[in-house]
């Protein structure tokens, strides 16, 4: 080797490599890093070398997202978008404008509304009827665990006062029992099954739209947390396979195959066949997603003790375990024996415990096979379970943006958890101190996919736009280096992309250039940084 194809000089370079955390120069040949260091790397500059001057900037490993729904997020960008506001009048005006602009749509779909906008987090069908009375409307809330339907949609689905709730969800009701327009968890599917299915072309367009956005945020790899059909959503697997085979998939993607919670171990051979079918090029479907519980805001997250009511008294409700905990242990042991990684949705402390128990059962049955099982969300973790992550090798898959004071947290969550349990939320600092490995993700389109915003909250435990001084359990803050490692090396570990996530010779040149060095700036200004360039395998996939 005499010259490099690409050289970055006049650093700083954050490597996420414990042997050399900071450098000032890096060289790339083809798709791989060949040198990391200082002035000596410039010896590799030749007549054909592209040189990037990093003065005033920061070079990092490409960000990776450990839990995202890219295809559905990309599709929603083209639908009725209610994100970016919490005003009910704004929602209704956007819905009206979208419906008027798309008379050809038999259904009005989209979402992104916030529960905090409505009393008790419950919008009504009458509000939607006021702007779209003649066509069915179904709009997911921002966490996608609930949906808002108008009267026409409810009627088409045959939902009435006598309609029973599904086992895994709830139809919110008016005083006479009639559906009110809010559907929780599995009840969404009662209406969503009627929405005209997206075509393969729609799904592929959604993936490519999402990929452009994610690359613009410095994301070079991700784990899609739901490959399968659920809640009326079509399986996005074909979009990934098509893009992987025609070369349009520039990111590296791990797919988590959906575990149908209405079935049991008989689906495992199908998952094995899907793993083989949906693995090509930069796309590999080697994970299985098990959704063990719901969310705290609608009281379906599984807790070890009951939720409180508005007066602070214990209720009879401790949330839902979607998969029987005893059966879960057997399923996870069987999947582990087949070298599947298990990707748990575990939000309440009981669900976290049930998932850790399942990982422990798999180890007892099979020994330690190194399948890198991980628990996503971790909103409430019982203090007795924190140390189990390191002991079991279970990875903590965190969504840092959620660890902040905001109306949904302050109005719809903390009062119903109580002060002791509320303090167990998002215990990032405790997990690190106990030796757990952290990976980080966004759950987009539930929340913003921007890793820089996530880093800001992980470090500050405050939203970037917060107007008060409140910090959300300050003892759980992460230092920036640890947070960066979660978004790079930690998620690369989860995704089994062991030659990514850190900058060292021989690794793939998945890189991001920021417009400033966030490691030397004030922590409260992290969110002001912007991505200038993103590279995957040495190829520029985004530039401003």
Secondary structure, 3 states (H helix, E strand, C coil): CCCCCEEEECCCEECCCCCCCEECEEEEECCEEEEEECHHHHHHCCCCCEEEECCCCEEEECEEEEEECHHHHHHHCCCEECCCCCCHHHHHHHHHHHHHHCCCCCEEEEEEECHHHCHHHCCCHHHHHCCCCCCEEEEEECCCCEEEECHHHHHHCCCCCCCCCCCCEEEEECCCCCEEEEEEECCHHHHHCCCCCCCHHHHHHHHHHHHHHHHHCCEEEEEEEEECCECCECCCHHHHHHHHHHCCCCCEEEEEEECCCCCCHHHHHHHHHHHHHCEECCEEEEEEEEECCCCCCCCCCCCCCCCECCCCCECCCCCCCCCCHHHHHHHHHHHHHCCCEEEEEECCHHHHHHHHHHHHHHHHHHCCCCCCCEEEECCECCHHHCCHHHHHCCEEEECHHHCCCCHHHHHHCHHHHCHHHHCCECCHHHHHHCCCCEEECCCCCCCCCCHHHHHHHHHHCCCCCCCCCCCCCHHHCCCHHHHHHHHHHHHHHHCCCCCCCCCCCCCECCEEEECCCCCCCCHHHHHHCCEEEEEECCEEEEEC
